[in-house]
Amino acid sequence: PQPLRAFVSGNKTREYSDEKFVYTEFRMDIPVPSYLFALVVGNLKEKVVGHRTSVITEPENIEFAAKELEDMDLMLEQLETYINFPYVWGYYKVVILPPSFPIGGMENPLLTFASPSIIVGDKSNVGVAIHEMAHSWTGNLVTNRNWQSFWLNEGFTMFLERAGARQYMGEEYVPIDVVAAYSELQADIKQFGENDTFSSLTPQYDGRSPDDAFSTVPYEKGYHYLKYIESIIGVEDFKGIIQNWIANNAYKSVVADDFKAHLKSEFFKRQGPKGLLKFYTKLNWNTWVYEPGEPPVRALVESEQIIDAKKLAQEYLDLKGEASPENYNRFRNFFVRAQAITINYFLENKQNLTLELVKRFEADFSDLLTNIRQCELINRFLRLCIVTKYTERYDLLVKYMGSIGRMRYVTPVFVELKENDMLDFAWEIYRQHESFYHPIARKTFQTCLLYTSDAADDLLCVDLGGRRIIKKK
């Protein structure tokens, strides 16, 4: 009905209207699995930002979002060049969804869904756009056949995202992003448990929902394995292997053993039987693909900015809030992900954190740390406030937790509250914002807070089977 507009994961072929309705027709000629079909309807406006890219969102937000994503044509061209396989889908469109959307992005062909948390105003979070674009090849063209092979989608896409980000953001950005993301991987593995199969690249569900396994594991552990393979094969050879993997498996569904066979074939062509034997000895496939826990080898590089980000944090810790470090404003020149590394360093040294230090840090960078749009920083700053009982910022904490539903930026705050004996407060916040959160996010947040105190007794809860239950006092 007027004035609403509909968009589908397909190319628009016709649109016409009458006094009451708008009729839009779409066509998709490329076969896709059912999880990639998408439909969005609402008070939406589309703005073209390149010769084959556009942004869709509410009219009042369209200019801001389009400005943030104005370089999507360039990103798409850089990925095409690296992958050496054409973008076959036609147009590339991003829909900026309401803030309750529970994930950063969803790679529906021709209609990527994205959280508004990627629209900050400084292009610091556009890596999500590069990631979802890369799915046009790894995920949408070459698709995991089952959820136990999910890392073939996400690990490969992280690899391509960082190849694209290296060109778009600069050479120094990628190692910073990898180090910041590794802290998130460690946190997810800790939540599952080192020996839980959900920390493996091949999770065993045993009746549990694949949604329960959603984490950074297939993304980051998968990425580290690909970087490990690249390190034993060589950068250029591995680039060719990735290109051939996509070209040979486009329009197919695959499992991990298909990639293993592809590696064997490709390495035999390059090195012959002796080289293949040597490569297989180093591949360590079973440990990487089937064993739980952290990656056996970490693709971490300590760049100059990473070292300085940690050094600055240690300087603040040494001064204990009595003064600011010399040249503390260099923090403002860091990539946002390096700024996150500084705050992560504080969180890794909680025993040395003081309220005075957190207040000093806030006084120096309040405009960055309390900006609700910049979720990368504010979620971490609020965790510092929880650890140090900075009660004057609890109102900001409650406001923030109802401003964004993206699990990556909300779950760590709930976990921090729980770990600091503030579970009653956590449930109070959850109750206040439950209707705002997406059902998938609700389940995640409840799972992380459940199995505990009397504060949960009068809540609607979700068990692991997805069944709603009521526990009464």
C-alpha positions in Angstrom: 0.0 0.0 0.0 1.0 3.6 -0.6 3.4 5.1 0.6 5.3 2.0 1.5 7.9 0.4 -0.8 8.9 -3.2 -1.2 12.4 -4.6 -2.1 13.3 -8.2 -2.7 16.6 -10.1 -3.2 16.3 -9.9 -6.9 16.7 -7.4 -9.7 13.7 -5.0 -10.1 12.2 -5.4 -13.6 9.0 -3.3 -13.3 7.2 -0.9 -11.0 3.9 0.9 -11.4 1.2 2.2 -9.1 -2.4 3.3 -8.7 -4.0 5.5 -6.1 -3.8 2.9 -3.3 -0.9 0.6 -4.2 2.6 0.4 -5.6 3.3 -2.8 -7.6 6.9 -3.9 -7.9 8.2 -7.0 -9.8 11.6 -8.6 -9.3 13.5 -11.4 -11.1 16.3 -13.7 -9.8 17.9 -15.9 -12.4 20.7 -17.3 -10.2 19.6 -20.2 -7.9 20.1 -19.6 -4.2 19.4 -21.5 -1.0 16.2 -20.5 0.8 18.1 -18.7 3.7 19.2 -16.1 1.2 15.7 -15.0 0.1 14.8 -11.6 1.6 11.9 -9.2 1.5 11.7 -5.8 3.1 8.7 -3.4 3.1 8.4 0.0 4.7 8.7 3.7 4.4 11.9 3.4 2.5 13.9 5.5 0.0 16.7 4.3 -2.3 19.7 6.5 -3.2 22.1 5.5 -5.9 25.8 5.9 -4.7 27.5 4.3 -7.7 26.9 2.9 -11.2 25.9 -0.5 -9.6 25.4 0.3 -5.9 22.7 1.9 -3.8 21.5 2.4 -0.2 18.0 1.9 1.1 16.6 3.2 4.4 14.1 5.6 5.9 13.9 9.0 4.1 15.1 10.9 7.2 18.3 8.8 7.4 19.1 8.2 3.7 21.5 11.1 3.1 23.6 10.2 6.2 23.7 6.5 5.3 24.5 7.1 1.7 27.4 9.4 2.5 28.9 6.8 4.8 28.6 4.1 2.1 29.5 6.3 -0.9 32.6 4.2 -1.7 30.8 0.9 -2.3 31.5 0.9 -6.0 35.2 1.1 -5.2 35.0 -1.7 -2.7 33.2 -3.9 -5.2 35.8 -3.3 -7.9 38.6 -4.0 -5.5 37.1 -7.3 -4.5 36.4 -8.3 -8.1 40.0 -7.6 -8.9 41.3 -9.7 -6.1 39.0 -12.6 -6.7 39.3 -12.5 -10.5 35.7 -13.5 -10.9 33.0 -11.1 -11.9 30.2 -9.8 -9.7 27.4 -11.7 -11.3 24.3 -10.4 -9.4 23.7 -7.1 -11.2 23.2 -4.4 -8.6 24.5 -4.3 -5.1 22.0 -2.8 -2.6 22.3 -2.3 1.2 19.2 -1.8 3.4 20.0 -0.1 6.7 17.5 -1.7 9.1 16.1 -0.5 12.4 18.5 -0.7 15.4 17.0 -3.9 16.8 18.5 -5.9 14.0 20.6 -8.5 15.9 23.7 -8.9 13.6 26.0 -6.6 11.7 24.8 -7.7 8.3 23.1 -10.4 6.3 24.3 -11.0 2.8 21.1 -11.6 0.9 21.9 -11.3 -2.8 21.1 -7.8 -4.2 19.6 -6.8 -0.8 22.1 -6.9 2.0 20.6 -6.3 5.4 22.7 -4.1 7.7 22.6 -2.8 11.3 22.6 1.0 11.7 25.6 0.5 13.9 27.7 0.4 10.8 26.7 4.1 10.0 28.8 6.1 12.5 29.7 9.2 10.5 33.4 8.6 10.1 33.4 5.4 7.9 35.1 3.5 10.7 32.7 0.6 10.6 32.3 0.1 6.8 34.3 -3.1 7.0 30.9 -4.7 7.5 29.9 -3.5 4.0 33.1 -5.0 2.5 32.3 -8.3 4.4 28.8 -8.6 3.1 30.0 -7.7 -0.5 32.6 -10.5 -0.3 29.8 -12.9 0.5 28.6 -12.3 -3.1 31.3 -14.9 -3.9 31.9 -16.9 -0.7 28.5 -17.7 0.7 26.2 -16.8 -2.1 28.0 -18.3 -5.1 30.0 -21.0 -3.2 27.7 -22.0 -0.3 28.2 -24.2 2.7 26.1 -27.3 2.3 25.3 -27.5 6.1 25.9 -25.5 9.2 28.8 -27.7 10.3 30.7 -26.2 7.3 29.7 -22.6 8.1 33.3 -21.5 8.3 33.6 -22.0 4.5 31.2 -19.1 4.3 32.5 -16.9 7.1 36.2 -17.7 7.4 36.6 -17.2 3.7 34.6 -14.0 3.7 36.7 -12.6 6.6 39.8 -13.5 4.5 38.3 -11.6 1.5 37.1 -8.7 3.6 40.6 -8.1 5.0 42.0 -8.4 1.5 39.6 -5.7 0.4 40.1 -3.6 3.6 43.9 -3.7 3.0 43.3 -1.8 -0.2 40.5 0.5 1.1 41.6 1.3 4.6 45.4 0.9 4.2 48.0 -1.8 5.0 48.2 -1.0 8.7 44.5 -1.5 9.3 44.3 -5.2 8.9 46.6 -6.4 11.6 44.9 -4.0 14.0 41.5 -5.4 13.1 42.8 -9.0 13.5 44.2 -8.3 17.0 41.0 -6.6 18.2 38.9 -9.4 16.8 41.1 -12.0 18.5 40.0 -10.7 21.9 36.4 -11.2 20.8 37.2 -14.7 19.7 38.8 -15.5 23.0 35.7 -14.2 24.8 33.4 -16.3 22.8 35.5 -19.5 23.4 35.5 -18.7 27.1 31.7 -18.4 27.0 31.3 -21.8 25.3 34.1 -23.4 27.2 37.5 -24.5 25.8 36.3 -28.1 25.2 32.8 -27.3 23.9 32.4 -28.4 20.3 30.9 -24.9 19.5 34.5 -23.6 19.7 35.4 -26.0 16.8 35.2 -25.2 13.1 33.0 -28.3 12.9 30.4 -27.9 15.7 28.3 -30.9 16.7 24.8 -29.7 17.5 23.4 -32.8 19.2 19.9 -31.4 19.2 20.9 -27.8 19.8 20.0 -25.0 17.4 22.7 -23.6 15.0 21.7 -20.2 16.4 23.1 -21.3 19.8 26.5 -21.7 18.1 26.5 -18.2 16.5 29.8 -16.5 17.5 33.1 -15.3 16.0 34.5 -18.8 15.9 33.7 -19.7 12.2 34.7 -16.1 11.2 38.0 -15.7 13.1 39.2 -19.2 13.7 38.4 -19.9 10.0 40.3 -16.8 9.0 43.4 -17.8 11.1 43.4 -21.2 9.4 43.4 -19.7 6.0 46.2 -17.4 6.9 48.1 -20.4 8.3 47.7 -22.2 5.0 48.7 -19.1 3.1 51.9 -19.0 5.3 53.0 -22.5 4.2 52.0 -22.1 0.6 52.9 -18.5 -0.1 50.8 -15.4 -0.7 50.5 -15.4 -4.4 50.0 -19.2 -4.7 47.3 -19.1 -2.1 45.6 -16.2 -3.9 45.4 -18.3 -7.0 44.1 -21.3 -5.0 41.3 -19.1 -3.5 40.5 -17.7 -7.0 40.3 -21.3 -8.4 38.2 -22.4 -5.5 35.6 -19.8 -6.3 35.7 -20.4 -10.1 35.5 -24.2 -9.8 32.7 -24.2 -7.2 30.5 -21.3 -8.2 26.8 -22.1 -8.0 27.5 -25.1 -5.8 27.1 -26.1 -2.2 30.2 -27.5 -0.5 31.6 -29.0 2.6 35.0 -28.8 4.3 36.3 -32.0 2.7 35.7 -30.4 -0.7 38.1 -27.7 0.2 40.6 -30.2 1.5 40.4 -32.0 -1.9 40.8 -28.7 -3.7 44.0 -27.9 -1.7 45.4 -31.3 -2.5 44.7 -30.9 -6.2 46.1 -27.3 -6.3 49.2 -28.1 -4.4 49.9 -31.1 -6.5 49.8 -28.9 -9.6 52.2 -26.4 -8.1 54.7 -28.7 -6.2 54.3 -32.2 -7.5 54.0 -35.4 -5.3 57.0 -34.6 -3.0 55.7 -31.1 -2.4 52.2 -32.4 -1.7 53.5 -34.8 0.9 55.4 -32.0 2.7 52.4 -29.7 2.5 50.0 -32.4 3.9 52.4 -32.9 6.9 52.1 -29.2 7.7 48.4 -28.8 7.0 47.3 -30.2 10.4 43.7 -30.4 9.0 42.1 -32.5 11.8 43.4 -30.3 14.6 42.3 -27.1 12.9 39.0 -28.3 11.6 37.7 -30.6 14.3 39.4 -29.8 17.6 37.8 -27.2 19.9 39.6 -24.2 21.4 41.7 -21.4 20.2 43.6 -21.6 16.8 46.7 -23.7 17.0 48.6 -20.9 15.3 47.7 -17.3 15.5 48.0 -14.9 12.5 48.7 -11.9 14.8 51.1 -9.2 13.8 52.1 -6.5 16.4 52.1 -3.3 14.2 53.4 0.0 15.5 49.9 1.3 16.2 48.9 -1.9 18.1 52.0 -1.6 20.3 51.3 2.1 20.9 47.6 1.4 21.7 48.7 -1.1 24.4 51.5 1.2 25.6 49.1 4.1 26.1 46.8 1.9 28.2 49.7 0.8 30.4 50.6 4.5 30.9 47.1 5.2 32.1 47.3 2.2 34.5 50.7 3.3 35.8 49.3 6.8 36.6 46.2 5.3 38.3 44.1 8.3 37.3 46.2 10.9 39.0 47.2 12.4 35.7 46.9 11.8 31.9 49.9 10.3 30.1 52.2 12.5 28.1 50.9 13.0 24.6 47.7 11.1 25.5 45.8 12.7 22.6 47.5 10.4 20.2 44.6 8.1 21.0 42.5 10.3 18.7 44.7 9.4 15.8 44.4 5.7 16.2 42.0 3.6 14.0 38.8 3.0 16.0 39.8 -0.7 16.2 43.1 0.3 17.7 41.2 2.5 20.2 39.3 -0.7 21.0 42.6 -2.4 21.7 43.5 0.2 24.2 40.2 -0.4 26.1 40.6 -4.1 25.7 44.0 -3.8 27.5 42.2 -2.2 30.4 39.7 -5.0 30.5 42.4 -7.6 30.4 44.0 -5.9 33.5 40.8 -5.4 35.5 42.7 -6.0 38.8 44.6 -2.8 38.2 41.6 -0.7 37.1 40.4 2.1 39.4 37.4 4.4 39.3 39.7 7.4 39.2 41.5 6.0 36.1 38.2 5.4 34.2 37.0 9.0 35.1 40.4 10.4 33.9 40.1 8.4 30.6 36.6 9.6 30.1 37.5 13.2 30.8 40.2 13.0 28.1 37.9 11.3 25.5 34.3 11.8 26.5 33.2 12.7 23.0 34.5 9.4 21.7 33.6 7.1 24.6 30.0 8.2 25.2 28.9 8.5 21.6 26.1 6.1 21.3 26.6 5.8 17.5 30.1 4.5 18.0 29.3 1.1 19.5 32.9 -0.2 19.1 34.0 2.2 21.9 30.9 2.8 24.1 30.2 -0.8 24.7 33.8 -1.3 26.0 33.7 2.0 28.0 30.5 0.9 29.7 32.2 -2.3 30.7 34.9 -0.3 32.4 32.2 1.6 34.2 30.7 -1.8 35.4 34.1 -3.1 36.6 34.8 0.1 38.6 31.3 0.7 39.8 31.0 4.1 38.1 27.4 4.5 39.1 27.0 8.0 37.5 27.2 6.3 34.1 24.5 3.7 34.8 21.8 5.9 33.2 23.9 6.0 30.1 24.3 2.2 30.3 20.6 1.7 30.4 20.0 4.1 27.5 22.7 2.4 25.4 21.3 -1.1 26.0 18.0 0.1 24.5 19.5 1.9 21.6 21.1 -1.0 19.7 20.1 -4.7 19.4 23.3 -5.9 17.6 24.4 -8.9 19.7 28.1 -8.2 19.2 27.7 -4.9 21.1 25.2 -5.9 23.7 26.1 -9.4 24.9 29.5 -8.4 26.2 27.8 -5.8 28.5 25.4 -8.3 29.8 28.3 -10.7 30.5 30.2 -8.0 32.3 27.3 -7.2 34.5 26.9 -10.9 35.3 30.6 -11.4 36.1 30.6 -8.4 38.4 27.7 -9.6 40.6 25.2 -7.2 39.0 22.8 -9.9 37.7 19.7 -8.3 39.2 20.6 -5.0 37.4 21.2 -6.9 34.2 17.8 -8.5 34.3 16.2 -5.1 35.1 17.8 -3.7 32.0 16.7 -6.8 30.0 13.1 -6.5 31.2 13.1 -2.8 30.2 14.2 -3.4 26.7 13.0 -6.9 25.9 10.3 -5.8 23.5 12.9 -3.8 21.5 15.3 -6.8 21.1 15.0 -9.2 18.1 13.8 -12.7 19.1 17.2 -14.2 18.2 18.9 -11.6 20.4 16.5 -12.2 23.3 17.4 -15.9 23.3 21.1 -15.1 23.3 20.8 -12.5 26.1 18.6 -14.8 28.2 20.9 -17.7 27.7 23.8 -15.6 29.0 21.9 -14.4 32.0 19.9 -17.6 32.8 20.6 -20.4 35.3 21.2 -17.9 38.1 19.5 -15.7 40.7 16.0 -15.1 41.9 16.0 -12.0 39.7 15.1 -14.2 36.7 12.2 -16.0 38.5 9.4 -13.8 37.2 10.7 -13.5 33.7 9.7 -15.1 30.4 12.7 -17.3 29.6 13.7 -19.3 26.5 15.1 -22.8 26.9 17.6 -24.3 24.5 14.9 -25.8 22.4 13.4 -22.4 21.8 10.3 -23.1 23.8 9.1 -20.2 25.9 8.6 -21.0 29.6 7.5 -19.0 32.6 9.2 -19.4 36.0 7.1 -18.0 38.8 8.1 -17.0 42.3 
